Amino acid sequence: MEVQRSLEQEKTSGKDEEDALRTGTLWTAVAHIISAVIGAGVLSLAWCTAQLGWIAGPITMLCFAVVTYISASLICDCYRSPDPITGTRNPSYIDAVRVNLGKKWTWLCGLLQYVSFYGTGIAYVITSATSMREIQRSNCYHKGGEKADCGTGTSIFMLIFGIIQIVTSQIPNFHNMAWLSVVAALMSFCYSFIGLGLGFSKVIDNRGIKGSIVGVPTKSAAQKIWLVFQALGDIAFAYPYSIILLEIQDTLKSSPPENQTMKKASINAIVITTFFYLCCSCFGYAAFGNNTPGNLLTGFYEPFWLVDFANSCIVLHLVGGYQVYSQPVFAFVEKWATQKYPENRFVNKFYSIKLPVLPALQLNLFRLCFRTLYVISTTAIAMAFPYFNQVLGILGALNFWPMTIYFPVEMYIVQRKIGAWTRKWVLLEGFSMICLIVSVLGLIGSIEGIVSAKLAKM
């Protein structure tokens, strides 16, 4: 869930008139972070632990938690420039990049953000369709028994989800509706806790803990390596929240200093999230062992009503989540088109359409066409590559190093005026290089997973 604000950046340092609009505290920031982090990514963590094993799996998640906190701490100090306490506010991630690194890097950062938003839309189509299919399958197995023929594809459900998004994308200011954030947060907690509870109950039913130290066995060492790399990408998708951190920080009161409050909020939220992630992943692996599914909730069929409810929560969450990640892209393209073609009626003309009961809808042909094509494109790509874990792995790997590590490190170095080849500079750049290697490995493993899955279907 993305936390967005429309406050203008200050032109002077220190206190200003907008301080009165910022009333956030440590605990509101913790709540925002947890709501933003816990989402569809949690469903893949049991599978990741299955690939890494009982020792490497939990340790890897703890390492990602530490890296996320280090990254968050660096970004917190970039909220104000040039001084982290009294400087001018940077209310968004891209504002901080612009101020600290310049226009060239701002364009690259913006491109990566929009690619991330687009990719997340694809992932949400896949995840929602999978959940819709599981609702159908759990009801089928409940009625027909375990031997019933309940196999079905996800393409039809992707089309249904796409049609829903075409309609919702035309609702004015859909992403700014307060209830959307509340519903998204509630839904994410519901299905995450249900997955945790079902995994715990299955471990009790099994009367034993499944799994091994080395994880799921494979036919070859190469296959094992690819799966481990892919698991790294999936974990990377589940953790970082760098892109929205400054938006959250921009809600905080200025006393005590925002960077201090945000660092405390980050450590609290990361500890809570990591504990929750470890519970979900470990109980999921303990319940299924070598048969741990890529999406934890696809492994359960009873009690069918609870499984249906959990999957319904996922769909409801992602209907809104898709719009949260898509609306910034819509706004950027539509603003560009308006500025580029100010006299074009197709781009700028709005038609008022009166609907029964509902208020009049302001229809713009360019917006209708562009948003519809956007949704169709994400749905088409999802249908071509309907691979949950692999797609999450690619998205996680693509975002992890540049957005979570590289930009924060470089902004911190510029803001603190850290000289090249000093001890601190070497530590920061070394940290960045290690994370780059992890990101590249996750990307390679996830791409190999998609290629293998695609070839296996031919």
N, C-alpha and C positions, 0 to 999 in steps of 0.2 A: 504494500500500500504506500503510495507516494504522498508525502506531506508537502503541500504547496502553499505558498504565500505570495501575495501580490504587492507587498510593500516596496516602495522605491528605495534605492540605495542612497545613503546619506552623502552629503557633500562636505560635511565638517565632522571632525572627530569628537569623541566624548559623548556626553548626554545630548539628547535632542528631543523634539516634540513627539517622536514616534515611540519613545520609551514607554509611554502610557499604554500603548497597544500591545506591548510584549509582557505577558503576565505568566509565562511558563515557568515551571519549577523543575527541580531534579526529577521528581517522580512523573511529571507529565512527559518529560523527555524520555525517561525509561519506557513509559507506555508507548510512545511513538516509535521508538526503536524496535521494541519487541513486536509491535504490530507490523512494522515494515519488514522485519527479518523473517518471522515465522510465516511461511507460505507453502507453495507447491513444492519447494525444494526439500522440505522435511520428509516428503514421501519417498524420496530416493535414498535416504541415508542408511536404511537397513541393508539395502542392496550393496551400498558402498562398503559397509562393514563386512559383508559376506565376501567381497572380493579381496579385502585387505587382511581379514582374520581378526582374532580376538585381541591381539596385542597391537598390531599396526593400525587397525581401524580407529579405536578410541584415541590413540596417541596422535594420529593424523588430525582428528577433529580438534584436539586440544591445541595442536600447532596452529591450525587455521584460526582458532579463537585468539591466540596470542598475537598473530600477525594482524588480525582485524583490529585488535585494540591498539597496537602500535600505529597502524594506519589512521585510525580514528583520532588518536592523540595528535598526530601531525596535522591533520585537517582542522581540528579544533582551533589550533593557533593561527590558522589562516582566515578565520572568520573576520578579523579586523586587520587592516593594513595601514601603515607599515608596522604599527605596534599592536601586539595581540590583545591588549587590554584597552587602550585608548584610541586606537586607529579607526579608520573609516570602515563601516560595515561592508561585508561581501555576503549578501543574503542568499546566494546560491553557489553551487559548485563551479559553474561556468564563469560566474563573476570573479571568484577567487583566482581561477586560471587566467582570466583576462588581466587582472591587476598585477599578478605576480610573474606571469610568463609571457604575456604579450599576445598580439592578435593572431599570429601564425598558429600558436598552440591552442588558442581559443577555438579556431576553426576545426582543428583536429579533435579536440575534446568534444565539440558539438556533434561532429560526424559520428564519433564513437558512441555518444549518448543516443543519437537517433537510431543507429544500427542496433544498439542494445534494446531500445524500445520496440523496434520492429521484430527482432528475434524473440523477445519475450512474448509478443503477441502470437507468434507461431507456436511457442511452447505452451501457451495457454489454450490454444485451439486443440492441441494434442492431448493435454491433460484433461480438459473438459470432456472431450469426446471419449476418452478412456473411462472416465467416471460415469458418463451416461451409459456406456456399454456395460459396465459392471452392475449398474442398477438393473438393467435388463437381464443379465446373466444370473444375478443372485435370486431374482424373482423366479426365473426359469428353473434353476436348481431346486429352489424351495418347493415348487409345484411338481416337478418331474423327478426329483431325486438326483443323486450323484451321477447316474448313468444317462441322464437326459442329454440330448444333443442341443447344447446351448451356445455353440460357437457362432460368433458373428463378428463382422469387421467394424471398423470405426469410421469409415468414410461417410456413411449416412449421418452419423452423429456430428461429424465435423461440419457437414453442410447445414445441419440444424443450428449449430452454434454460430456459424457464419451468418445465417439469416438473422438471428437474434442480434448480432453485432451490427449488421447493416442498419437495422432499425434503431438501436440504441445510440449509434454514432451520430444520428441526426437530431437527437434531443439536445436543445441548447443548454450549455453549461452543465452537462451531465456530470463531468468530473469534479465540479465544484459543490455538488450537493452534499451537505453535511452528513446525511444519513448513509451515503455511500461508504464513507470511511468507517462508520460505526458497524454497518453490516459486514463489510469485508473483514474487519478485525474479529468480530464474533464468529464468523464462518471459519476463519483460519484456525482459531482456537478450538472450535468444536471438532473439526475433522482431525486435527492433530492429536487432541486428547483421546478421541475415539480410537485412532490408530494405536496409540500407546496402550490404552486399556485392552483392546483386542489382542495385542501382542502379549501382554502380561497374562491374560486369561488363557491363551493358548499354551504358554510355557507351563502353567499349572496343570492344564489338561494333559500335556505330554509327559508330565512327571519327570522332566529332565531338561537339560540345556543342550541344544544342538549347536553345531558349528565346531570349528577347529582353530588352532593358532595360525595356520597358513591360509585359511579361507577356502573358498570353493576350488576343488581340484579341476584342472583343465587337461586337454589332450597334449598340449605342448607348452614349453616355457614361454614361447613367443606370445601365445594366446593369453597366458596369465599376465604377462607384462602389459599387453594392450588393455586388459580389463582393469588392472591397477591404475594405469594412466587415466582411463576413463572415469574411475572412481574419484580421482583427484579433481577432475573437472566438475563432477557433480557436487562435491563438497564445497568447491569454490563458488558454485552457484547459490548454495544455501546460506552462506555466511555474510559476505560484505554488504554494507549499506552506505558506502561512501558517497554515492551520487546524491542522496537525500540528507546527508548529515548536516550540512550547513543550513538547509531549509528548516530542519528541526531546531538547530541552535538559534536560528533567527526568531524563534518563538519565546526564548528565555528572557527573563528580567536581566537588566544590566548589572545588578548587584545581588550577589557576588558576581565577579567577572564571568561572562558567558563561557569562556574556554574552560575555566575551572569546573563550573557546573556540568558542562558537557562531558568532560573527561570522567567525572564521577558517574554520570548517567551511563556512559559507555561501558565502564567496567561492570556496573551492576547489571545492565541489560545483557552483556555478553556472558556473564557468569550464569544468569538465569537461562538464557537461550542455550548455552552449551550443555547445561545439566539436562534440559529438556531434550535436546538433540541426542545426547548419549543414551538417555532412557529409551527414546523411540527406536534408535538404531540398534541398540544392544538387545532389547526385548524382541524386536522384529527378527534379528538374526538368530537369537536363542530359540524363537518359536519355529522358524522354518529351516534353519541350517543351510545346507547346500541348495535348497529349493526356494530361497528367499526371492520374492518377486521384485522387479524393478520399481514398481509402485506398490508400497506396502499394503494399501487398501484393496488391491486386486487379489490378494491372497486369502481373503475372508469371504464366506458366503452365508454364514450364520453367526448371530441372529440376523436374518435377512433384513428386518426392519431397521436395525441399527446401521448395517452396512449401507443400506439405501439412503438413510439420513446423512451419513458421513459423506457419501459421494454427492448427494444433493447440495451439501454445504460447499463442497469443492466447486461445483458448477456455479452456484450463486456468487461465491467469492470471485471466481475468475471472469464472470460476466462483467462485474464492476472493475476488476483488475485489468482486464483488457483495455477498457476505456481510459483508466488512469494512465496507462503506458502509451496509449495511442493518441490521446488528446494533445500532448505537446507537439507531436509530429503534425497533426492536423493544423494546429495553430500556426506553426512555423511556415508550412507550405502555403496556407491561405493568406497569411500576412505578406509573404513574398509575392504571391500572384497579384494581390491587391496593389502593392507598390509598383510592380512591374507593368501592370496593365490597368491603370486607374480609370480609364474611360471605357473599358470593355464591359458590356452589359452581362455577358455570360459569367464573368467573374464577380461583378459587383452588384448586380440587380437581385433584390429579394422580393419574393412573391408571398403574400399572406394567404394562407389556406386555413379556412375555418373548419374545425373538426367538431363533431357532436360531443357535448359535455366538456371536452378539453379546450384549453385556450388556443387561440390562433397560432398556427405554426408558420414561422418565417422560413421559407424554402429558398435556397440559393442553388442554382443549377451546378455551378462549379463545385461547391461543397458536396452536393449530392453525388456527383460523378466521381470526384476524387476519393471521398471517404468510402464509397461503395467499392471502387477498384482496389483500394488499400486493403479492405477486409477480404475481398476475393483473392488477392495475391497471397495474404498470409494463410488463408484457408487452403489454397491450392498447393502451396509449399508444404504445409502440414500433411496434406493427403499424399503428397509424393514421398515424404520422409516421416512417417508416423512412429518415430522411435523415441520414446520418452527419455530414457537415460542418456542416450547419445546426444540428443538435442540440448538437454540441460547441461551436459558436459561441455559442449561447444560454447554455449552462452557463458557459462561460468569461466571457462578458460580465456575467452576473448575479453571479458570485462575485468578479470582478476588483476592482471599485472598493470595495464595502462591506467585504469580508473581507480583501483584500490591502492596501488603501490607507486607507480611512476610519477603521476601528477602530484600526489601528496608529498612525496619525497623531494621533488624538484621545487615545489612551491615553498616548502619549509627551508630548503637550502638558500633560496633567493631571499626569503623574508628575514632569516636570521643571519644573512651575509656570511655563510660558512665557506671558508676558503677551500679551493681544490687541494686534494691530497693531505688535508689535515686529518687527524684521527677520526673526528666526527663525520667528515665527508666520506672517508673510506668505509666506515661502518654503515652509513646510510646507503651508499651506492652498492656495497656488497649485499646488503639486505635486499635491495631492488633487483640485483642480478640473480640471486637465489630464487626469488619469487618469479622472475621471468622464466627461469628454467622450469619451475613447477607448472607455470601457465602453458608453456610450449608443450610439455609432456601431456598435460590434460587435453590440449587441443588435438595433438596427434592421436592419442588414444581414442578420443571421441569420433574423430573423422574416420579412423580405421573401423570403429564400431558401426558407423553408418554404412560404409562401403561394404563391410562383411554382411550386414543385415540385408542390404539391397541385393547383393549377389546371391545370397541364400534363397531369395524369393524368385530368382529368375529360373 
